[in-house]
Amino acid sequence: MTIEETVNHIMIVDDEQENIDIVRRKLQDAPYRCSSETDTELAFAAVVNNVPDLIVMDWQMPGMSGIEMIQRFKRNERSAKIPVIIMTGLMKESVHLQEAFDAGASDYIRKPVDTLELRSRIAAILELRAEQSKRLLLEQELHAQKQQHLHREIERKKRELTEITVQLVSNNRLTDQFIKTLEKMIDGSFGQLTRSAIDRQVTMFKKELFKLQWATIEEKFIGNDYHFKEELMRRYPDLTVNDVKLAILYHLKMSNKEISEITFISYEGVRKARTRLRKKLNLDSSVNLGEYLCDFG
């Protein structure tokens, strides 16, 4: 950042050039760039065209008072947020100062202007304004981050919806195929269709349906927690493919009943598979298999 970029622009407005010169001299060693106007209309045009960081303005001026100027600044979008220090030599009563604050003045200073007081008030206002700008920038950045996060979440939900739709279509297609196969078997059997033949078709159907369901589970699982499967197979190389699948389902916090439903294995079959998995993992009887696999990795 260059020195020019750090210098604050102070606009001085007073109908007396002598008063402007006094303020300029009091600020000549300070890190400010000063401009000035003695006419209220010219001052307003200058402020709007080249927005200063702060305005030091006299209260009593011909044509338009300092209070009226502040009100005019506040009505304009470009000048509404510019802090104004109003200088007063005659308006010293508290009611007058309250009038200035009500109009939008940030501070006031009495004439004759004291150098230390002027510099202190200007520095305090500019420091506060800088902090407010930083806070606003931070709030804008946080808002942008929230919007980006929301956008990503919406896109993720859309992808999940698409994946679910595709899976439902595939499941329905497989179900239709299964029903048509059974209908053909029934039509061609002339009433001689055996129970074993039906069971074989049902078993094939369940296997194909589980393949579709597992493909979706594994795709989501690998995308979110691929280290689990990799580390499990590294530490327990004797695990079979079905052992790994069962471990993944427990890692996903599924119960025996849920695993039974999704794999088409009987509840008792799942319990037996769970016992075999415990033995292969060499777990002590005091260790809960589900908790171990949830925390594994």
Legacy VTK file of the C-alpha trace (Angstrom):
# vtk DataFile Version 3.0
C-alpha trace
ASCII
DATASET POLYDATA
POINTS 297 float
0.000 0.000 0.000
1.417 3.422 -0.984
1.619 6.438 1.264
-0.958 8.254 -0.881
-3.505 5.494 -0.234
-3.192 5.893 3.546
-3.646 9.703 3.613
-7.136 10.816 4.674
-8.840 13.620 2.773
-10.181 16.443 4.991
-12.586 18.995 3.479
-12.685 22.355 5.305
-15.787 24.528 4.723
-15.899 28.094 6.081
-16.984 31.372 4.500
-13.902 33.067 5.960
-10.641 32.117 4.191
-8.722 33.182 7.282
-10.483 30.493 9.351
-9.693 27.888 6.697
-6.040 28.892 6.749
-5.971 28.529 10.552
-7.332 24.981 10.369
-4.909 24.112 7.574
-1.942 25.328 9.638
-3.067 23.296 12.622
-3.172 20.186 10.432
-0.121 20.843 8.269
2.093 18.278 10.019
-0.680 15.684 10.312
-1.077 12.855 7.750
-4.034 14.487 6.025
-4.695 15.929 2.586
-6.775 19.104 2.968
-9.098 20.800 0.498
-11.428 23.725 1.175
-14.360 25.816 -0.011
-15.796 29.138 1.157
-19.098 28.791 -0.717
-21.717 26.277 0.443
-22.916 25.358 -3.063
-19.372 24.848 -4.316
-18.603 22.873 -1.176
-21.547 20.525 -1.748
-20.559 19.942 -5.383
-16.928 19.321 -4.390
-17.916 16.817 -1.692
-20.200 14.844 -4.007
-17.645 14.768 -6.831
-14.650 13.916 -4.645
-15.923 12.322 -1.438
-13.658 13.259 1.513
-13.051 11.108 4.577
-14.173 13.878 6.922
-15.598 17.420 6.762
-14.698 20.255 9.159
-17.370 22.925 8.714
-18.348 26.266 10.244
-21.806 26.528 11.812
-22.647 30.091 10.721
-22.306 30.705 6.991
-24.255 32.944 4.584
-26.854 31.339 2.343
-26.946 27.999 4.150
-25.938 27.265 7.735
-23.688 24.422 8.749
-26.699 22.544 10.160
-28.568 22.870 6.857
-25.458 21.702 4.992
-25.211 18.606 7.170
-28.866 17.804 6.507
-28.259 18.232 2.798
-25.226 15.923 2.940
-27.297 13.272 4.746
-29.946 13.338 2.021
-27.391 12.554 -0.687
-26.323 8.944 -1.150
-22.684 9.773 -1.902
-22.210 12.115 1.079
-24.615 10.588 3.645
-21.972 8.647 5.557
-19.254 11.299 5.674
-18.520 12.321 9.297
-18.803 16.063 9.960
-17.144 18.102 12.715
-18.926 21.383 13.110
-17.064 24.493 14.354
-18.930 27.029 16.442
-17.951 30.323 18.031
-21.376 31.572 19.150
-23.624 28.467 19.352
-22.287 27.095 22.647
-25.440 26.188 24.565
-26.240 22.508 25.027
-29.482 22.929 23.105
-27.500 24.175 20.097
-25.049 21.290 20.294
-27.943 18.834 20.501
-29.375 20.410 17.370
-26.086 19.736 15.577
-26.019 16.095 16.701
-29.667 15.630 15.721
-28.837 16.927 12.243
-26.097 14.311 11.883
-22.901 15.973 13.091
-20.305 13.520 14.390
-18.659 16.002 16.756
-18.178 19.695 17.417
-15.318 22.000 18.300
-15.426 25.516 19.676
-13.618 28.529 18.246
-10.926 29.606 18.665
-9.837 26.137 17.570
-7.299 24.399 19.781
-4.705 22.399 17.830
-4.604 19.385 20.156
-8.389 19.239 20.459
-8.875 19.482 16.675
-6.336 16.772 15.906
-7.658 14.506 18.664
-11.255 14.751 17.505
-10.335 14.192 13.857
-8.124 11.207 14.721
-10.814 9.627 16.914
-13.501 9.931 14.251
-11.280 8.622 11.469
-10.151 5.693 13.635
-13.771 4.836 14.436
-14.695 5.101 10.770
-11.807 2.816 9.803
-12.939 0.227 12.360
-16.507 0.448 11.078
-15.259 -0.055 7.522
-13.268 -3.106 8.593
-16.297 -4.515 10.391
-18.507 -3.893 7.377
-15.971 -5.566 5.103
-15.782 -8.534 7.473
-19.580 -8.809 7.572
-19.698 -8.703 3.780
-17.050 -11.420 3.549
-18.927 -13.578 6.065
-22.160 -13.046 4.145
-20.435 -14.008 0.897
-19.016 -17.131 2.550
-22.456 -18.064 3.859
-23.936 -17.556 0.402
-21.219 -19.735 -1.136
-21.799 -22.411 1.495
-25.547 -22.243 0.883
-24.973 -22.519 -2.862
-22.737 -25.562 -2.364
-25.334 -27.158 -0.102
-28.074 -26.567 -2.672
-25.926 -28.095 -5.402
-25.115 -31.055 -3.153
-28.805 -31.611 -2.431
-29.554 -31.435 -6.135
-26.901 -34.064 -6.848
-28.240 -36.290 -4.094
-31.775 -35.919 -5.451
-30.545 -36.849 -8.918
-28.706 -39.881 -7.522
-31.786 -41.008 -5.592
-33.953 -40.566 -8.684
-31.556 -42.630 -10.770
-31.480 -45.323 -8.096
-35.280 -45.416 -7.875
-35.533 -45.749 -11.642
-32.984 -48.578 -11.593
-34.794 -50.297 -8.724
-38.136 -49.981 -10.493
-36.628 -51.321 -13.695
-35.189 -54.304 -11.809
-38.524 -54.890 -10.043
-40.436 -54.805 -13.345
-37.978 -57.250 -14.837
-38.405 -59.571 -11.839
-42.212 -59.492 -12.095
-42.169 -60.162 -15.843
-39.792 -63.098 -15.305
-42.153 -64.588 -12.732
-45.144 -64.023 -15.011
-43.398 -65.836 -17.836
-42.488 -68.691 -15.518
-46.084 -68.950 -14.314
-47.500 -68.779 -17.855
-45.093 -71.460 -19.109
-45.399 -73.807 -16.190
-49.048 -74.740 -16.665
-49.459 -74.738 -12.905
-46.300 -76.748 -12.306
-44.140 -73.859 -11.056
-42.110 -75.103 -8.133
-41.362 -73.252 -4.934
-37.637 -73.722 -5.433
-37.785 -72.010 -8.837
-39.579 -69.012 -7.324
-37.077 -68.882 -4.464
-34.201 -68.840 -6.934
-35.706 -65.860 -8.764
-36.404 -64.038 -5.517
-32.799 -64.619 -4.370
-31.427 -63.342 -7.687
-33.689 -60.294 -7.423
-32.496 -59.494 -3.897
-28.848 -59.862 -4.917
-29.252 -57.492 -7.864
-31.186 -54.984 -5.787
-28.499 -55.022 -3.067
-25.822 -54.441 -5.739
-27.611 -51.256 -6.790
-28.045 -50.117 -3.199
-24.463 -50.912 -2.267
-23.096 -49.043 -5.279
-24.816 -45.900 -4.015
-23.678 -46.445 -0.413
-20.072 -47.066 -1.391
-19.984 -44.081 -3.742
-21.171 -41.730 -0.988
-19.025 -43.432 1.626
-15.815 -43.242 -0.409
-16.507 -39.590 -1.158
-16.866 -38.752 2.547
-14.656 -41.257 4.402
-12.455 -43.212 2.006
-9.675 -43.474 4.614
-11.789 -45.845 6.716
-11.941 -48.627 4.139
-8.294 -48.165 3.177
-7.059 -48.300 6.788
-9.371 -51.206 7.705
-8.031 -53.380 4.886
-4.452 -52.395 5.716
-4.732 -53.388 9.379
-6.926 -56.440 8.791
-5.840 -57.938 5.448
-7.734 -61.209 6.097
-11.134 -59.543 5.907
-13.358 -60.691 3.037
-15.300 -58.340 0.759
-18.470 -59.059 2.755
-16.614 -58.405 6.036
-15.565 -54.987 4.763
-19.110 -54.189 3.623
-20.491 -55.123 7.035
-17.829 -53.004 8.769
-18.742 -50.017 6.592
-22.433 -50.376 7.489
-21.580 -50.439 11.205
-19.270 -47.459 10.685
-22.308 -45.660 9.255
-24.080 -46.371 12.581
-26.592 -48.822 11.121
-28.329 -51.260 13.454
-28.573 -55.026 12.906
-32.195 -54.572 11.816
-31.302 -51.878 9.266
-28.439 -54.002 7.910
-30.781 -56.970 7.639
-33.269 -54.925 5.632
-30.737 -53.433 3.237
-28.747 -56.636 2.637
-31.757 -59.030 2.584
-29.921 -61.174 5.135
-31.979 -62.493 8.062
-31.586 -60.762 11.388
-30.003 -63.912 12.795
-27.666 -64.058 9.798
-26.504 -60.505 10.496
-25.820 -61.376 14.131
-23.709 -64.360 13.081
-21.793 -62.222 10.567
-21.242 -59.645 13.320
-19.764 -62.339 15.592
-17.397 -63.505 12.837
-16.299 -59.928 12.209
-15.552 -59.404 15.909
-13.298 -62.452 15.912
-11.414 -61.313 12.804
-10.867 -57.905 14.399
-9.602 -59.586 17.589
-11.834 -57.454 19.783
-12.098 -58.022 23.496
-15.565 -58.950 24.742
-15.767 -55.613 26.593
-15.387 -53.626 23.333
-18.558 -52.607 21.494
-18.149 -53.446 17.791
-20.308 -50.574 16.556
-18.506 -47.967 18.665
-15.121 -49.393 17.663
-15.912 -49.144 13.953
-17.496 -45.679 14.309
-14.275 -44.380 15.883
-11.949 -46.456 13.713
-9.439 -44.656 11.512
LINES 1 298
297 0 1 2 3 4 5 6 7 8 9 10 11 12 13 14 15 16 17 18 19 20 21 22 23 24 25 26 27 28 29 30 31 32 33 34 35 36 37 38 39 40 41 42 43 44 45 46 47 48 49 50 51 52 53 54 55 56 57 58 59 60 61 62 63 64 65 66 67 68 69 70 71 72 73 74 75 76 77 78 79 80 81 82 83 84 85 86 87 88 89 90 91 92 93 94 95 96 97 98 99 100 101 102 103 104 105 106 107 108 109 110 111 112 113 114 115 116 117 118 119 120 121 122 123 124 125 126 127 128 129 130 131 132 133 134 135 136 137 138 139 140 141 142 143 144 145 146 147 148 149 150 151 152 153 154 155 156 157 158 159 160 161 162 163 164 165 166 167 168 169 170 171 172 173 174 175 176 177 178 179 180 181 182 183 184 185 186 187 188 189 190 191 192 193 194 195 196 197 198 199 200 201 202 203 204 205 206 207 208 209 210 211 212 213 214 215 216 217 218 219 220 221 222 223 224 225 226 227 228 229 230 231 232 233 234 235 236 237 238 239 240 241 242 243 244 245 246 247 248 249 250 251 252 253 254 255 256 257 258 259 260 261 262 263 264 265 266 267 268 269 270 271 272 273 274 275 276 277 278 279 280 281 282 283 284 285 286 287 288 289 290 291 292 293 294 295 296
